[in-house]
Amino acid sequence: MLEKAKSSETNAEKLPEIQKYFDKIKVKFQQGTYKEMILGELERNYNQIKTMHYKLQREEREDQTLSDTLVSLENTLDTQVFDYIRSIIDERNALIDSYEKNLKN
């Protein structure tokens, strides 16, 4: 109980210092000091999302091409080619899943 009381007093003593620090940050925001930093970060995030979106679209087009090829090969007896294309499609699906997870984050 004594420790809690000491801790409470210590926190109460720190309040004016915390308030001054908060006021300094608030003034910097009002002056626009952080505006460029925030806008730059938003722009970087937007560019990352845009790049991942383009990659995802490319992967989807390649998947469709492979899928179409796979359908035509299903009628043939060459299982090695069939298995190879199936493995590529599986790899691309895993890559697309990772892109989607990154976009959600």
A tleap script that builds the chain and sets N, CA, C and O, in Angstrom:
source leaprc.protein.ff14SB
mol = sequence {
  NMET LEU GLU LYS ALA LYS SER SER GLU THR
  ASN ALA GLU LYS LEU PRO GLU ILE GLN LYS
  TYR PHE ASP LYS ILE LYS VAL LYS PHE GLN
  GLN GLY THR TYR LYS GLU MET ILE LEU GLY
  GLU LEU GLU ARG ASN TYR ASN GLN ILE LYS
  THR MET HIE TYR LYS LEU GLN ARG GLU GLU
  ARG GLU ASP GLN THR LEU SER ASP THR LEU
  VAL SER LEU GLU ASN THR LEU ASP THR GLN
  VAL PHE ASP TYR ILE ARG SER ILE ILE ASP
  GLU ARG ASN ALA LEU ILE ASP SER TYR GLU
  LYS ASN LEU LYS CASN
}
set mol.1.N position { 0.828 -1.185 0.000 }
set mol.1.CA position { 0.000 0.000 0.000 }
set mol.1.C position { 0.876 1.254 0.000 }
set mol.1.O position { 0.583 2.241 -0.674 }
set mol.2.N position { 1.956 1.183 0.775 }
set mol.2.CA position { 2.878 2.312 0.844 }
set mol.2.C position { 3.513 2.567 -0.522 }
set mol.2.O position { 3.695 3.714 -0.929 }
set mol.3.N position { 3.848 1.483 -1.224 }
set mol.3.CA position { 4.438 1.608 -2.571 }
set mol.3.C position { 3.468 2.290 -3.532 }
set mol.3.O position { 3.875 3.134 -4.330 }
set mol.4.N position { 2.196 1.929 -3.458 }
set mol.4.CA position { 1.195 2.562 -4.323 }
set mol.4.C position { 1.096 4.054 -4.035 }
set mol.4.O position { 0.972 4.862 -4.955 }
set mol.5.N position { 1.151 4.414 -2.775 }
set mol.5.CA position { 1.071 5.826 -2.400 }
set mol.5.C position { 2.284 6.586 -2.930 }
set mol.5.O position { 2.143 7.698 -3.441 }
set mol.6.N position { 3.478 5.994 -2.814 }
set mol.6.CA position { 4.693 6.631 -3.326 }
set mol.6.C position { 4.607 6.780 -4.851 }
set mol.6.O position { 4.969 7.818 -5.405 }
set mol.7.N position { 4.131 5.744 -5.505 }
set mol.7.CA position { 3.998 5.769 -6.955 }
set mol.7.C position { 3.011 6.837 -7.375 }
set mol.7.O position { 3.250 7.540 -8.356 }
set mol.8.N position { 1.921 6.974 -6.668 }
set mol.8.CA position { 0.907 7.976 -6.963 }
set mol.8.C position { 1.481 9.377 -6.826 }
set mol.8.O position { 1.224 10.245 -7.661 }
set mol.9.N position { 2.251 9.595 -5.784 }
set mol.9.CA position { 2.868 10.902 -5.589 }
set mol.9.C position { 3.851 11.200 -6.718 }
set mol.9.O position { 3.914 12.325 -7.213 }
set mol.10.N position { 4.611 10.196 -7.120 }
set mol.10.CA position { 5.587 10.379 -8.189 }
set mol.10.C position { 4.884 10.726 -9.498 }
set mol.10.O position { 5.326 11.615 -10.226 }
set mol.11.N position { 3.801 10.034 -9.795 }
set mol.11.CA position { 3.053 10.329 -11.016 }
set mol.11.C position { 2.442 11.717 -10.969 }
set mol.11.O position { 2.433 12.427 -11.974 }
set mol.12.N position { 1.941 12.100 -9.833 }
set mol.12.CA position { 1.344 13.427 -9.687 }
set mol.12.C position { 2.402 14.507 -9.870 }
set mol.12.O position { 2.116 15.568 -10.426 }
set mol.13.N position { 3.617 14.248 -9.409 }
set mol.13.CA position { 4.703 15.211 -9.566 }
set mol.13.C position { 5.109 15.365 -11.028 }
set mol.13.O position { 5.556 16.433 -11.448 }
set mol.14.N position { 4.952 14.304 -11.789 }
set mol.14.CA position { 5.358 14.323 -13.202 }
set mol.14.C position { 4.306 14.993 -14.097 }
set mol.14.O position { 4.609 15.353 -15.235 }
set mol.15.N position { 3.107 15.159 -13.611 }
set mol.15.CA position { 2.025 15.691 -14.433 }
set mol.15.C position { 2.343 17.046 -15.060 }
set mol.15.O position { 2.105 17.209 -16.257 }
set mol.16.N position { 2.868 18.030 -14.322 }
set mol.16.CA position { 3.178 19.323 -14.966 }
set mol.16.C position { 4.208 19.179 -16.101 }
set mol.16.O position { 4.097 19.842 -17.132 }
set mol.17.N position { 5.189 18.325 -15.905 }
set mol.17.CA position { 6.203 18.104 -16.932 }
set mol.17.C position { 5.577 17.461 -18.181 }
set mol.17.O position { 5.891 17.836 -19.311 }
set mol.18.N position { 4.708 16.511 -17.958 }
set mol.18.CA position { 4.011 15.843 -19.068 }
set mol.18.C position { 3.122 16.847 -19.792 }
set mol.18.O position { 3.044 16.837 -21.020 }
set mol.19.N position { 2.452 17.712 -19.034 }
set mol.19.CA position { 1.581 18.725 -19.627 }
set mol.19.C position { 2.383 19.692 -20.497 }
set mol.19.O position { 1.941 20.051 -21.588 }
set mol.20.N position { 3.562 20.117 -20.022 }
set mol.20.CA position { 4.414 21.020 -20.807 }
set mol.20.C position { 4.849 20.343 -22.105 }
set mol.20.O position { 4.824 20.962 -23.169 }
set mol.21.N position { 5.242 19.093 -22.022 }
set mol.21.CA position { 5.673 18.337 -23.201 }
set mol.21.C position { 4.526 18.220 -24.207 }
set mol.21.O position { 4.719 18.398 -25.409 }
set mol.22.N position { 3.345 17.921 -23.701 }
set mol.22.CA position { 2.165 17.833 -24.561 }
set mol.22.C position { 1.882 19.171 -25.233 }
set mol.22.O position { 1.574 19.211 -26.425 }
set mol.23.N position { 1.981 20.265 -24.486 }
set mol.23.CA position { 1.741 21.600 -25.041 }
set mol.23.C position { 2.746 21.923 -26.154 }
set mol.23.O position { 2.376 22.521 -27.164 }
set mol.24.N position { 4.011 21.531 -25.975 }
set mol.24.CA position { 5.024 21.759 -27.009 }
set mol.24.C position { 4.673 21.001 -28.292 }
set mol.24.O position { 4.793 21.537 -29.394 }
set mol.25.N position { 4.248 19.776 -28.136 }
set mol.25.CA position { 3.870 18.972 -29.297 }
set mol.25.C position { 2.653 19.582 -29.986 }
set mol.25.O position { 2.596 19.652 -31.214 }
set mol.26.N position { 1.689 20.021 -29.195 }
set mol.26.CA position { 0.475 20.631 -29.739 }
set mol.26.C position { 0.814 21.885 -30.556 }
set mol.26.O position { 0.242 22.100 -31.625 }
set mol.27.N position { 1.729 22.703 -30.064 }
set mol.27.CA position { 2.152 23.916 -30.772 }
set mol.27.C position { 2.822 23.540 -32.092 }
set mol.27.O position { 2.593 24.183 -33.117 }
set mol.28.N position { 3.653 22.496 -32.060 }
set mol.28.CA position { 4.332 22.075 -33.295 }
set mol.28.C position { 3.319 21.601 -34.339 }
set mol.28.O position { 3.478 21.879 -35.527 }
set mol.29.N position { 2.300 20.902 -33.910 }
set mol.29.CA position { 1.247 20.493 -34.846 }
set mol.29.C position { 0.523 21.714 -35.410 }
set mol.29.O position { 0.236 21.772 -36.605 }
set mol.30.N position { 0.234 22.675 -34.562 }
set mol.30.CA position { -0.467 23.886 -35.008 }
set mol.30.C position { 0.387 24.687 -35.989 }
set mol.30.O position { -0.148 25.333 -36.890 }
set mol.31.N position { 1.694 24.649 -35.824 }
set mol.31.CA position { 2.598 25.372 -36.718 }
set mol.31.C position { 2.867 24.591 -38.006 }
set mol.31.O position { 3.475 25.119 -38.937 }
set mol.32.N position { 2.424 23.361 -38.058 }
set mol.32.CA position { 2.628 22.555 -39.261 }
set mol.32.C position { 3.969 21.851 -39.304 }
set mol.32.O position { 4.374 21.358 -40.357 }
set mol.33.N position { 4.658 21.797 -38.190 }
set mol.33.CA position { 5.979 21.176 -38.146 }
set mol.33.C position { 5.939 19.717 -38.583 }
set mol.33.O position { 6.835 19.255 -39.288 }
set mol.34.N position { 4.923 19.002 -38.175 }
set mol.34.CA position { 4.842 17.574 -38.478 }
set mol.34.C position { 4.088 17.270 -39.768 }
set mol.34.O position { 3.992 16.115 -40.184 }
set mol.35.N position { 3.554 18.317 -40.395 }
set mol.35.CA position { 2.718 18.126 -41.583 }
set mol.35.C position { 3.485 17.410 -42.694 }
set mol.35.O position { 2.984 16.436 -43.257 }
set mol.36.N position { 4.693 17.877 -43.019 }
set mol.36.CA position { 5.481 17.258 -44.081 }
set mol.36.C position { 5.820 15.812 -43.748 }
set mol.36.O position { 5.766 14.936 -44.612 }
set mol.37.N position { 6.168 15.571 -42.499 }
set mol.37.CA position { 6.516 14.214 -42.086 }
set mol.37.C position { 5.317 13.281 -42.241 }
set mol.37.O position { 5.457 12.168 -42.746 }
set mol.38.N position { 4.158 13.725 -41.814 }
set mol.38.CA position { 2.945 12.909 -41.894 }
set mol.38.C position { 2.538 12.696 -43.345 }
set mol.38.O position { 2.196 11.582 -43.742 }
set mol.39.N position { 2.574 13.765 -44.136 }
set mol.39.CA position { 2.220 13.644 -45.546 }
set mol.39.C position { 3.197 12.730 -46.280 }
set mol.39.O position { 2.794 11.946 -47.139 }
set mol.40.N position { 4.466 12.830 -45.945 }
set mol.40.CA position { 5.470 11.958 -46.560 }
set mol.40.C position { 5.216 10.501 -46.233 }
set mol.40.O position { 5.332 9.630 -47.095 }
set mol.41.N position { 4.874 10.247 -45.001 }
set mol.41.CA position { 4.583 8.868 -44.580 }
set mol.41.C position { 3.331 8.344 -45.284 }
set mol.41.O position { 3.299 7.197 -45.730 }
set mol.42.N position { 2.310 9.182 -45.381 }
set mol.42.CA position { 1.093 8.783 -46.089 }
set mol.42.C position { 1.378 8.504 -47.557 }
set mol.42.O position { 0.840 7.555 -48.127 }
set mol.43.N position { 2.222 9.327 -48.168 }
set mol.43.CA position { 2.568 9.133 -49.575 }
set mol.43.C position { 3.349 7.826 -49.764 }
set mol.43.O position { 3.098 7.086 -50.715 }
set mol.44.N position { 4.283 7.548 -48.871 }
set mol.44.CA position { 5.041 6.286 -48.949 }
set mol.44.C position { 4.108 5.089 -48.806 }
set mol.44.O position { 4.234 4.106 -49.537 }
set mol.45.N position { 3.181 5.174 -47.873 }
set mol.45.CA position { 2.221 4.079 -47.690 }
set mol.45.C position { 1.358 3.901 -48.930 }
set mol.45.O position { 1.104 2.776 -49.362 }
set mol.46.N position { 0.909 5.011 -49.499 }
set mol.46.CA position { 0.085 4.946 -50.712 }
set mol.46.C position { 0.875 4.301 -51.853 }
set mol.46.O position { 0.349 3.446 -52.566 }
set mol.47.N position { 2.128 4.706 -52.027 }
set mol.47.CA position { 2.954 4.137 -53.096 }
set mol.47.C position { 3.194 2.647 -52.895 }
set mol.47.O position { 3.201 1.884 -53.861 }
set mol.48.N position { 3.391 2.228 -51.653 }
set mol.48.CA position { 3.558 0.799 -51.366 }
set mol.48.C position { 2.296 0.029 -51.738 }
set mol.48.O position { 2.367 -1.031 -52.359 }
set mol.49.N position { 1.154 0.564 -51.360 }
set mol.49.CA position { -0.118 -0.104 -51.660 }
set mol.49.C position { -0.329 -0.163 -53.166 }
set mol.49.O position { -0.756 -1.189 -53.696 }
set mol.50.N position { -0.030 0.943 -53.860 }
set mol.50.CA position { -0.197 0.983 -55.304 }
set mol.50.C position { 0.722 -0.052 -55.980 }
set mol.50.O position { 0.296 -0.751 -56.899 }
set mol.51.N position { 1.963 -0.146 -55.531 }
set mol.51.CA position { 2.908 -1.116 -56.091 }
set mol.51.C position { 2.425 -2.541 -55.846 }
set mol.51.O position { 2.465 -3.374 -56.752 }
set mol.52.N position { 1.969 -2.824 -54.633 }
set mol.52.CA position { 1.468 -4.168 -54.339 }
set mol.52.C position { 0.220 -4.469 -55.161 }
set mol.52.O position { 0.018 -5.607 -55.585 }
set mol.53.N position { -0.615 -3.461 -55.391 }
set mol.53.CA position { -1.818 -3.645 -56.198 }
set mol.53.C position { -1.440 -4.022 -57.634 }
set mol.53.O position { -2.027 -4.939 -58.208 }
set mol.54.N position { -0.465 -3.319 -58.213 }
set mol.54.CA position { -0.023 -3.640 -59.571 }
set mol.54.C position { 0.570 -5.046 -59.635 }
set mol.54.O position { 0.310 -5.791 -60.579 }
set mol.55.N position { 1.370 -5.405 -58.623 }
set mol.55.CA position { 1.948 -6.747 -58.589 }
set mol.55.C position { 0.848 -7.799 -58.501 }
set mol.55.O position { 0.907 -8.835 -59.163 }
set mol.56.N position { -0.144 -7.519 -57.685 }
set mol.56.CA position { -1.251 -8.443 -57.522 }
set mol.56.C position { -2.018 -8.610 -58.832 }
set mol.56.O position { -2.389 -9.726 -59.197 }
set mol.57.N position { -2.252 -7.522 -59.528 }
set mol.57.CA position { -2.930 -7.610 -60.822 }
set mol.57.C position { -2.116 -8.427 -61.818 }
set mol.57.O position { -2.668 -9.250 -62.550 }
set mol.58.N position { -0.805 -8.202 -61.847 }
set mol.58.CA position { 0.065 -8.954 -62.751 }
set mol.58.C position { 0.036 -10.439 -62.422 }
set mol.58.O position { -0.052 -11.284 -63.312 }
set mol.59.N position { 0.112 -10.745 -61.133 }
set mol.59.CA position { 0.084 -12.142 -60.704 }
set mol.59.C position { -1.243 -12.793 -61.090 }
set mol.59.O position { -1.274 -13.949 -61.511 }
set mol.60.N position { -2.326 -12.054 -60.947 }
set mol.60.CA position { -3.631 -12.605 -61.303 }
set mol.60.C position { -3.733 -12.881 -62.802 }
set mol.60.O position { -4.306 -13.888 -63.218 }
set mol.61.N position { -3.168 -11.969 -63.617 }
set mol.61.CA position { -3.168 -12.208 -65.071 }
set mol.61.C position { -2.333 -13.438 -65.421 }
set mol.61.O position { -2.737 -14.260 -66.243 }
set mol.62.N position { -1.166 -13.555 -64.790 }
set mol.62.CA position { -0.322 -14.724 -65.042 }
set mol.62.C position { -1.002 -16.003 -64.569 }
set mol.62.O position { -0.893 -17.047 -65.212 }
set mol.63.N position { -1.696 -15.917 -63.455 }
set mol.63.CA position { -2.448 -17.077 -62.962 }
set mol.63.C position { -3.521 -17.503 -63.950 }
set mol.63.O position { -3.720 -18.691 -64.203 }
set mol.64.N position { -4.210 -16.509 -64.506 }
set mol.64.CA position { -5.256 -16.827 -65.470 }
set mol.64.C position { -4.669 -17.500 -66.704 }
set mol.64.O position { -5.246 -18.456 -67.223 }
set mol.65.N position { -3.530 -17.010 -67.176 }
set mol.65.CA position { -2.869 -17.619 -68.334 }
set mol.65.C position { -2.460 -19.054 -68.016 }
set mol.65.O position { -2.668 -19.960 -68.822 }
set mol.66.N position { -1.882 -19.251 -66.843 }
set mol.66.CA position { -1.485 -20.604 -66.452 }
set mol.66.C position { -2.698 -21.512 -66.279 }
set mol.66.O position { -2.671 -22.687 -66.647 }
set mol.67.N position { -3.740 -20.956 -65.720 }
set mol.67.CA position { -4.956 -21.741 -65.521 }
set mol.67.C position { -5.542 -22.171 -66.865 }
set mol.67.O position { -5.973 -23.313 -67.025 }
set mol.68.N position { -5.555 -21.257 -67.820 }
set mol.68.CA position { -6.048 -21.594 -69.157 }
set mol.68.C position { -5.193 -22.680 -69.800 }
set mol.68.O position { -5.712 -23.606 -70.424 }
set mol.69.N position { -3.879 -22.556 -69.641 }
set mol.69.CA position { -2.967 -23.568 -70.185 }
set mol.69.C position { -3.186 -24.901 -69.501 }
set mol.69.O position { -3.152 -25.952 -70.140 }
set mol.70.N position { -3.411 -24.850 -68.204 }
set mol.70.CA position { -3.637 -26.069 -67.434 }
set mol.70.C position { -4.891 -26.790 -67.914 }
set mol.70.O position { -4.896 -28.016 -68.031 }
set mol.71.N position { -5.939 -26.047 -68.189 }
set mol.71.CA position { -7.175 -26.650 -68.675 }
set mol.71.C position { -6.929 -27.376 -69.994 }
set mol.71.O position { -7.427 -28.481 -70.211 }
set mol.72.N position { -6.156 -26.742 -70.867 }
set mol.72.CA position { -5.887 -27.392 -72.150 }
set mol.72.C position { -4.976 -28.600 -71.994 }
set mol.72.O position { -5.049 -29.538 -72.789 }
set mol.73.N position { -4.125 -28.588 -70.987 }
set mol.73.CA position { -3.213 -29.722 -70.782 }
set mol.73.C position { -3.861 -30.885 -70.030 }
set mol.73.O position { -3.347 -32.003 -70.045 }
set mol.74.N position { -4.981 -30.620 -69.381 }
set mol.74.CA position { -5.645 -31.693 -68.641 }
set mol.74.C position { -6.049 -32.837 -69.562 }
set mol.74.O position { -6.212 -33.976 -69.124 }
set mol.75.N position { -6.207 -32.521 -70.828 }
set mol.75.CA position { -6.618 -33.533 -71.791 }
set mol.75.C position { -5.434 -34.332 -72.348 }
set mol.75.O position { -5.621 -35.327 -73.048 }
set mol.76.N position { -4.221 -33.889 -72.030 }
set mol.76.CA position { -3.046 -34.610 -72.526 }
set mol.76.C position { -2.577 -35.617 -71.494 }
set mol.76.O position { -3.048 -35.620 -70.356 }
set mol.77.N position { -1.650 -36.468 -71.894 }
set mol.77.CA position { -1.136 -37.504 -70.996 }
set mol.77.C position { 0.189 -37.116 -70.345 }
set mol.77.O position { 0.731 -37.887 -69.553 }
set mol.78.N position { 0.718 -35.935 -70.666 }
set mol.78.CA position { 2.011 -35.515 -70.130 }
set mol.78.C position { 1.822 -34.960 -68.714 }
set mol.78.O position { 1.553 -33.772 -68.539 }
set mol.79.N position { 1.962 -35.815 -67.722 }
set mol.79.CA position { 1.707 -35.403 -66.334 }
set mol.79.C position { 2.810 -34.515 -65.782 }
set mol.79.O position { 2.552 -33.740 -64.861 }
set mol.80.N position { 4.021 -34.593 -66.304 }
set mol.80.CA position { 5.101 -33.735 -65.805 }
set mol.80.C position { 4.783 -32.262 -66.079 }
set mol.80.O position { 4.953 -31.415 -65.202 }
set mol.81.N position { 4.330 -31.962 -67.277 }
set mol.81.CA position { 3.973 -30.582 -67.614 }
set mol.81.C position { 2.797 -30.133 -66.756 }
set mol.81.O position { 2.774 -29.012 -66.246 }
set mol.82.N position { 1.847 -31.002 -66.610 }
set mol.82.CA position { 0.672 -30.701 -65.791 }
set mol.82.C position { 1.098 -30.399 -64.348 }
set mol.82.O position { 0.664 -29.399 -63.775 }
set mol.83.N position { 1.935 -31.246 -63.764 }
set mol.83.CA position { 2.393 -31.049 -62.383 }
set mol.83.C position { 3.216 -29.772 -62.240 }
set mol.83.O position { 3.109 -29.067 -61.236 }
set mol.84.N position { 4.034 -29.478 -63.243 }
set mol.84.CA position { 4.853 -28.263 -63.209 }
set mol.84.C position { 3.967 -27.016 -63.178 }
set mol.84.O position { 4.171 -26.119 -62.359 }
set mol.85.N position { 3.007 -26.971 -64.054 }
set mol.85.CA position { 2.123 -25.801 -64.110 }
set mol.85.C position { 1.296 -25.705 -62.829 }
set mol.85.O position { 1.066 -24.604 -62.329 }
set mol.86.N position { 0.854 -26.819 -62.302 }
set mol.86.CA position { 0.090 -26.806 -61.050 }
set mol.86.C position { 0.955 -26.236 -59.921 }
set mol.86.O position { 0.457 -25.475 -59.091 }
set mol.87.N position { 2.237 -26.593 -59.880 }
set mol.87.CA position { 3.118 -26.075 -58.822 }
set mol.87.C position { 3.311 -24.571 -58.967 }
set mol.87.O position { 3.377 -23.858 -57.967 }
set mol.88.N position { 3.403 -24.082 -60.203 }
set mol.88.CA position { 3.543 -22.641 -60.417 }
set mol.88.C position { 2.287 -21.915 -59.953 }
set mol.88.O position { 2.374 -20.859 -59.327 }
set mol.89.N position { 1.140 -22.469 -60.252 }
set mol.89.CA position { -0.110 -21.848 -59.815 }
set mol.89.C position { -0.181 -21.815 -58.286 }
set mol.89.O position { -0.599 -20.813 -57.705 }
set mol.90.N position { 0.221 -22.891 -57.647 }
set mol.90.CA position { 0.217 -22.915 -56.177 }
set mol.90.C position { 1.159 -21.861 -55.609 }
set mol.90.O position { 0.822 -21.192 -54.631 }
set mol.91.N position { 2.346 -21.705 -56.217 }
set mol.91.CA position { 3.289 -20.688 -55.749 }
set mol.91.C position { 2.703 -19.291 -55.917 }
set mol.91.O position { 2.831 -18.448 -55.029 }
set mol.92.N position { 2.068 -19.051 -57.041 }
set mol.92.CA position { 1.477 -17.738 -57.292 }
set mol.92.C position { 0.331 -17.459 -56.323 }
set mol.92.O position { 0.175 -16.331 -55.856 }
set mol.93.N position { -0.458 -18.463 -56.024 }
set mol.93.CA position { -1.536 -18.272 -55.046 }
set mol.93.C position { -0.976 -17.899 -53.683 }
set mol.93.O position { -1.532 -17.048 -52.990 }
set mol.94.N position { 0.129 -18.536 -53.296 }
set mol.94.CA position { 0.764 -18.197 -52.022 }
set mol.94.C position { 1.282 -16.760 -52.048 }
set mol.94.O position { 1.173 -16.041 -51.056 }
set mol.95.N position { 1.847 -16.342 -53.186 }
set mol.95.CA position { 2.346 -14.983 -53.315 }
set mol.95.C position { 1.206 -13.975 -53.244 }
set mol.95.O position { 1.330 -12.941 -52.587 }
set mol.96.N position { 0.116 -14.267 -53.906 }
set mol.96.CA position { -1.055 -13.386 -53.863 }
set mol.96.C position { -1.592 -13.285 -52.433 }
set mol.96.O position { -1.966 -12.201 -51.985 }
set mol.97.N position { -1.630 -14.405 -51.724 }
set mol.97.CA position { -2.078 -14.378 -50.330 }
set mol.97.C position { -1.198 -13.462 -49.499 }
set mol.97.O position { -1.698 -12.705 -48.668 }
set mol.98.N position { 0.129 -13.526 -49.719 }
set mol.98.CA position { 1.028 -12.668 -48.940 }
set mol.98.C position { 0.816 -11.199 -49.298 }
set mol.98.O position { 0.876 -10.341 -48.418 }
set mol.99.N position { 0.567 -10.889 -50.588 }
set mol.99.CA position { 0.274 -9.508 -50.969 }
set mol.99.C position { -0.999 -9.025 -50.288 }
set mol.99.O position { -1.052 -7.901 -49.787 }
set mol.100.N position { -2.021 -9.871 -50.270 }
set mol.100.CA position { -3.285 -9.480 -49.654 }
set mol.100.C position { -3.107 -9.228 -48.154 }
set mol.100.O position { -3.679 -8.286 -47.606 }
set mol.101.N position { -2.310 -10.075 -47.497 }
set mol.101.CA position { -2.054 -9.853 -46.067 }
set mol.101.C position { -1.343 -8.530 -45.852 }
set mol.101.O position { -1.666 -7.798 -44.917 }
set mol.102.N position { -0.361 -8.207 -46.720 }
set mol.102.CA position { 0.348 -6.928 -46.598 }
set mol.102.C position { -0.585 -5.761 -46.828 }
set mol.102.O position { -0.473 -4.736 -46.154 }
set mol.103.N position { -1.505 -5.898 -47.770 }
set mol.103.CA position { -2.449 -4.801 -48.021 }
set mol.103.C position { -3.375 -4.591 -46.830 }
set mol.103.O position { -3.752 -3.459 -46.527 }
set mol.104.N position { -3.740 -5.670 -46.160 }
set mol.104.CA position { -4.610 -5.530 -44.991 }
set mol.104.C position { -3.883 -4.882 -43.825 }
set mol.104.O position { -4.497 -4.201 -43.004 }
set mol.105.N position { -2.573 -5.095 -43.754 }
set mol.105.CA position { -1.795 -4.504 -42.665 }
set mol.105.C position { -1.453 -3.097 -43.033 }
set mol.105.O position { -0.796 -2.399 -42.260 }
savepdb mol mol.pdb
quit
